[in-house]
Amino acid sequence: MKRAAVIVGLVALASPSSAFAHATLEHTGPGFRQRVETGPAKVWLNFDQAVKALPSSIEVYSSRGEVVSRPARDGKNPTYVVAPLPRNVPTDAYTVRWHVISGDGHVISGVYTFGVRMAAPPPTEAYGATGPTRTEDVVRWLYFLSLALVVGGIGFRLVVARGPLPPRAERRFYAITGIGAIATLNVGILGFVLRAEDALQLPFGRLLYGDLSPIAGGTRFGQAFIAMTLGFAAVTALLFLSWLTDRTVFLWPALALGLAFVSGLSLSGHSAADAGSSWKSELADWVHLSAACLWIGGLVQLALVVLPLAPDARRRAFLRFSTLATVLVALIIAAGTYLSILRLPQLRDLWASGYGHVLLIKLSLVSVALAWGGVHRLVAVPQVARGGDGLFARLPRSVLGESLAGMAVLLVAAVLVDSKPPPQTDVSRKASTLATKTFVSRRTPILRTEAGPWYQPASALRSSPANSRSSWRR
């Protein structure tokens, strides 16, 4: 466990949110492939954490492809979802297709079968799902990157590059940070729409005219999205006011708001779903994310804004940022180690699961970023402190390279947050093998069972969910 904690703590570097705690289906009623002699009054699902049900969250199909269930609803216990069935359910084999929103904001789904007075066939593998959509991965990456540009950029200006800057450097600062602020708003909205498309199982075009209130107001993710959008709109306004008046005093409330509303990801994501220690994991996740934003955003500012300045100014800024980066990296490692101890079930999951494979790729990129930063800290800083100016000719390109390595880590993190992690408990592991195979796709596949040859495309099924999707953001 300690070895796992150290590995994942390092892997957590520069990652704003790592997916560890998706809800897992643990029990069903009727059970997986269970034969019952009396028609059940309802179908219920029990998860290992609280979930949010939509009316179409459970749909029970007969062997002829007809929906026999009534709209689903939340159970009395927040970990349960229930769909009533009509009286006197006839003899048949039934397929249950379900999709819910887990406490961390991700959409998960699956399929299983049961039989009434007859044997239940196994559900065949869903086919037609092609894996994670590249659009969602890119959107998540752009969102993480935009947060780093705006929060890290403002923090760098106030802490490292404090004081007056030459006009050209000032323009570069506002240009880079402004792009990050505007991108945060626009990419955040796009990510919300993609999440709603996944949860409501509606085409993108219909979402423009559909009711998004079940997602916006009925889930932690939606509430956090609204708060973060309003918060970063205020950050953007303060940034514009600072540029317009040429007064950096407006950047202090902008930084405070940015760091505060970054917590929306922690309060609505995986840390909010951690049982038993939610507030601790939420705090650790916020520290982890905030430090990563300040580090990567600061690297970009250092490479593009400060290093082209006069020797004295860039020397002071470089030494200040080196000290700040050391503190930030220490915070990232400490918070990531705590979260890894809390969430990583077994060390062998690193190489025994698809999630672990992505994690290992991320580890290799983090190692590159750490090695790059170590060279700057151990080699460049002493030379700069002694007054050597010859190094500055190569330093901008080197710091930009470290920034790109950090951005590459963010890209892998964007894929990682959409990957299904291994369940934490033995019960969840057994349950996950009983449920249908996990895919990561918003495309609803064609399904069939051996009970009846119904091969209906997704468009022929009312609100039929994709087969186990965990979507846009942590």
N, C-alpha and C positions, 0 to 999 in steps of 0.2 A: 504493500500500500504506500509506503514512503517513497519507493522508487517511482511508483505511478504518479504520486503527487509532484515529485521533482520534475518528471518529464512533462506532465501537462502544465505545470506552472511555467516552464520555459516556453511551451507551445503557445501559452496564452498571451505571450508578448504581442503587442500591437493588434490584438484581436478585440474588437469592441464587444463581441458577444458570441460565445461558443455554445452550440446547442448540446445540452446534456440531458434535459429533463422533460422531454415530450411525455404527454399522458400515454399510458399503456393499458389496453384492454385486459382485464384480469379474469372476469367471470361473465357468463351470459346465461340468460334463461329464456327459452330452453337452451341447453348446452350445445356445444359444437358437435354436429352430426348425431345429436341425441334423438332417440325414438321415444315419443310420448304417446300414450294410449288415449288420452283425452285432449281435445283441442285447448291450447293455452288461452288465457284471457288477455295476455299481453306478452310482448317481448321486451326484455330489459337487458341493459348493458351496465357493467360495473367497472370503473376505471380506478387506477391507483392514485388519482388526484382529481380535483374538481374540474368539471367540463361544462360547456355551454351547449345546449341543444337548440336546434332550429326545427321548424315543423317537418322538414324533410330529412331529419337526422337519422331516422330509422325507417326503412321501407322494406316490407316483406312481400316477396313475389311468389306466386304459385308456379307450378311447373309450366304453365302456359304463358307466363310472363305478365300476369295480372297483379296489380298492387292490391293486397288484401288488408293492409294495416291502415290505421288512422294516424293523423298527425302526431308526431313525437312531442314529448314535453320533458322538462327537467323533472327528476325524481325528488322525493322529499329530502334525500341525502344528495348533496351537490356532486357526488361521484357517480350518481346513477342517471341514466336516461331511459325513458319508458315510451313504448308505442302500443296503445290498446289494439286488440284484435276483435273482430266480430264474434258473436256467439256461434257455437257449433261449427268451428273451423273444420272443413271436410278433410277426409283422408287425402294426403298428398305429400310431396316433398317440397319444402319451402326454402327459399334463398333470402337471407337477411343482408341487406346492403346498408351500411351505416357511415355517417361522417359527422364529427363533432368538432368543436373548437376547444382545445385544451386550455388549461389555466395559463400556459405560457404564451397563448395567442396563436398557436399553430393549428392548422386544420389537419386532422388525422382521419383516416377512413379505412374500411375493410369490408369483407364479405365472409359469411359462413352459412351453413345449411343445417336444417333439422327436419325431422319427419313426423307426421301425425299418422299413427297406426301403420307405418311402413318405414323401411330403412331409409336413412338419409344418405344421399350420395355425397362424395367429396366434391367441394367446389373445384373446378378446374382452375388453373392459373389464369389470371387476367392477362389478356394480351392486347396490344394496342397502346399501352403506356410506354413511353420512350425514355423516361428518366427526367432529370431536372431540366427545366426550360432555361436556356441560356439567357433569355430576357430577364428573368427574375434574379438570376445570379448577378448579372451586370447591374441591375437596379440596386440590389443590396450593396454591392461594392461601391457604387457611386454615392449611395447614402452614407456609408461609413466614411468614405473619403471626404465628402462635403462637410461632415461634422468635424473631421480633423482640420480641414482648411479654415473653417470659421472659428472654432473654439481655440484650436492651437495657434492660429494666426493672431487672434486678439491677445491671448496670453503671452505670446512671444513679444508683441509690441509693447506691452505694459511692463513685463518683467525683465526681458533681455535687451530689447532695442529701445529702452526708455529714453526720453528726451527728444529733442528736435532731430529730424532726419532730413537729408537733402531732398529737394522736391521730387527728383526722379525715384528715389527709394520710397518716398511717401506714396507716390502714385502706384508703385508696384504693390506696396502693402495693401492699399485699399482695393486694388484690382483683384488680387488673389483672394483676399478675405471676402470681398463682395461676391465673387463668383461662388465661393463656398456657401455663403448665406443664401443666395438665390437658389442654388442647386439643392440645398437642404429642404427648402419649401417645395420645390417642384418635384424632386425625386421622391420626397416623402409622400406627396399626394399620389404619384404614380404607384408607389409601393402599396398604399392603402387600397387603391382600385384593384390591383392584382390580387391582394388578399381577399377582398370582397368577392371578386370573380371566382376564386377558389372556394370560399365558404358557401356562397349562395348558388354556385353552379350555374351561373348565368353568363352568356357571351358578353364580351367586352362592350359591344354596342348597346346592349340592353341595360347595362349598369348605369348609363347616362340618364335613363328615365326610370330606373328602379328605386325601390326603397332600401336605402343603406342603413337605416336606423338600427336594425338588429345587430349590425357589426359596429357602427359608430358609437352607439350608446349602450349596447347590451354586452359588450366585452371589454376586458381590461385593455386589450390592444387598441380598440377603437377610442376609448376614453383617453389613453395615452397619446394616440395620434392627434386628437383634437388639441390637447394641452400642448404638445410639442410644436404643432403647427402655429398656434397662437404665440407661444413663447419665442420661437425663432423668427416670427414676423416682427415681434418687438425688438429682437436682437438686430435684425436687418434695418429697422427704422433707426435705432441708436447708432448703428454703424454709418448709415447715410448722414445722420445729423452730425456725427463727428467729422466726416469728410467735408460736409458743407460749411461747417463753422471753423474747421481746422483746430479743433480742441479735442485732445485725447481724453478729457475728463469723462466724456460720454461712453468711452470704451469700458470703464470699470463696471457700470451696471450691465453693459452688454455681456461682459465676461461672466458676471455673477448669474445672469439669466441663462446663458448658454450652458454653464456647468450644472445649474439647477435642473434645466429641462432635459439634459442628457439622461438624467435619472429616469425619464419616462421609459427608456428601453429596459432598464433594470426592473422597474415596478410592474411592467407588463410582460416581461419575458420569462426565461427559465428560472431565474432566481426567485421570482414571485411565486413559482410553483413548487419550490423546494419545501418539502414537508419538515416541520420541526424547527427549522432555523431560518425562516424566510427573511426576517429583517437583517440578519447577519449576512446572508448571501446577497441580498439586495445591496447592502452597503458595500460589500467587497466588490460586487459587480460594477457599482457606480465608480468606485476608486479605480478599478481596473480600466474601465472605459474612458474615464476622464483623463487619466494619466497617459493612455495610449493616444488620445486625441491631441493632447498638449505636446507629446513627443514627436509624432509624425508631422503635425501641422507646423511645429517649430522647426523641424528639419527643412521643410519646404521654404519657409521664410528665411532661414539662415542661408540656404543655397542661392535663392533668387533675389533676395532683398538686401541682405547685410554684407555678404562677402564681396560684392562688387564695389563696396564703399572704400573710403580712404583707409590706409593701414591702421591708424590708431583706433578708429571707430570699429572696424571689423575685428581687431584683436580683442577689444573689450567685450564685444558681443559674443565672439567665439568662446572665450573663457567663461563668460556667464552661462551661456547655453550648455557648455560641457558640464558644469556643476549641476545645473537644473536637470539635464538629461540623466545624470547618474541617480538623482533622487527619483525621477519618474520611472526609470527602469526598475529600481528597487521596489517601488510601490506596485508596479505591474507584476513582478515576480511574486511578491508577497501575497497579493490578492489572488493571482492565478493559482498559486500553490494551495491556498485555503479552499478555493472553489474546486480544485481537482480532488482534494481529499474528500470533499463533501459529495462529489458527483461521479467520479470514475469508479465503476464497480470492480473491475479486475484489470491487472496490467496486461494480460494476454489479449484483451479486447483491442489493443492497439494494432495487432497484426492479424486478428481473427475476425475482423468485421470490416465492412466497407467504410464505416465511419472512422475506424482506426486508421485505415489506409490514407484517407484525406488528412487526418490528424498528423500522420507521419510526414506527408508532403509539406504540411505547414511547419513542422518542426525543422525540416531541412532549410526552409526559407528563413525562419527565425534565426537559425544558427548563422546564416550568411549575414543577416542584419546585425546580430550581436558581434560577430567577428569584425565587421566593418566599423561599427561604433567603438569596439575595443582598440582598433588601430588608431582611430582619431584620439581616443582618450589617452593611450599610453605613448603614442609617438608624436602626434601633431601638437597636443596641448603643451608638453614640455618645451618644444621648439618655439611655439608661439609665445609662451610665457617668458622665454629668454630674449624675445625681441626679434626672432628670425622672421624675415618677410619673404624669403624665397619660396617657402612652402605655399603661400597664398595663391600662387599661380596655378597650382594643381588642386587646391582645396575645394573650390566651388564645384568642380566636376565630381570629386570624391564624395562630398556631402550630398550632392544630387543623386549619386549612385546609392547611397545609404537610404535616401528618401524613397527611391524607386523600389528598393528591397522591401521597405516597410509597406509600400502600396501593394506589392505582390503578396505579402502576407495577408493584407486586407482582402485581396481577391480570393485567396483560398479560404479565408474565414467566411466570405459570402457564400461559398459552396458548403462549407462545414455546417453553418447554421440551418441549412435545409436538409441535412443528412439525418437519418434516424439513428440515434445513439443506441448502444446496447442497453437493455433494461437493467435496472439497479438491483432487483430482487429475483430470487429463484422462481417465485410465483409469476412474476411478470415475464420472465424468460420463457417459462412453459406456456404461458398464455399467448405470447407473441408467436410461438411456433404453431399454435392451434389456429390463430387468426390467419387470414390470407397473407401471402407474401407481400412485403412492403415495397411499394414503388414510390418514387418521388416525381410525380407528374400531375399537372392540372388537367390533362387530357383524360376524359372518361373512357375507359377501355370497353371493348365488347366482352360480355361475360356469358358463360353457359354453365350448366351443371349436367350431370349424367341423368338427372331425373327427367328432363324434357328438352328437346332440341330447340330452345328459343335462342336465336342469334339476333339480337336487336342492337342496332347502333345506339350510341349515346343519345342522339336526338330523339329516339323513340321512347326513351324512358323519362319519366317526370322527375326532374331534379336528381338524376343519378350521379353519385359522387365518384370522383377518381379514387383509385384503390391505394389508400394510405399515402396521403400527401401531407407533408409538413412544410409550410410555406414561408413567405417573404422574410420575417425578421424574428429574432429570438424571442 
